[in-house]
């Protein structure tokens, strides 16, 4: 029963994969917007603009949504993580293919950064296989991800519209210390 459900789920996922072939037109605008500043319409406490209305292409607060002017619109909620704007992977996965973007853990929630985190200015050069394809920031899992943020994937899709959706090959970066020693069976 469980295997049958898994197969049906994966077939649906593979069918839905085709809708992610091109970049949505609102993605560039979304990445460039600033969030977290107070709403000018609703002068109340806790009126930070931490939501994005995809249909209106606006950064809005919770009172803008509660007022009813965005009923039936697609809304993304944004959070702050290490002084950066982030969006949950579960919400963003409905609109774009998030498989190549490195997620981060924020309060038990997997999130994607809108813009690249600041580079570590240690002066050491990283090899190009373990960095973001766009901004060359070091990735935690380079064999799974190619971009560190939504902005990097958006820039890459703008410059090269034929981005492949295949995973990089997972290879070990380090050699083993030696031959694994097993205890003999008696």
Secondary structure, 3 states (H helix, E strand, C coil): CHHHHHHHHHHHHHHHHHHHCCCCCCHHHHHHCCCCCECCCCCCCCCECCEEECCCCEEECHHHHHCCCCCCCCEEEEEEECCEEEEEHHHHCCCCCCCCECCEEECCEEEEECCCCCCCCCCCCCCHHHECCCCCCECCCCCCCCECCHHHHHHHHHHCCCCCCCCCCCCCCCCCCCCCCCCCCC
